[in-house]
Amino acid sequence: MGLLIIIVNATVRVLVLAVFVYSLLRYFLDPFHPVIDTLGRIVDPLLKPIRKYVSPVGGMDFSPLILMIALQVVGAIIVALLRSFQ
């Protein structure tokens, strides 16, 4: 079970980091840059459902922040469930 908890924690951390880097680089790099394209293929499918319900406020897109919080909450719930089975 311990290995599974480590895998879940690592996956959540990598996804949160990918969302953060993607949202930060979108402001500084060309939209067709290969790094943004690659990160977009990972992050955009996760952001699309959130963007349906949360529209940008004052030009700021809060969907990456909501996704990062949601990933951490879901990860914490999964880890808590896994620890309860030990």
Secondary structure, DSSP 8 states (H G I E B T S, - for coil): -HHHHHHHHHHHHHHHHHHHHHHHHHHHS-TT-HHHHHHHHHHHHHHHHHHHH---BTTB--HHHHHHHHHHHHHHHHHHHHHHT-
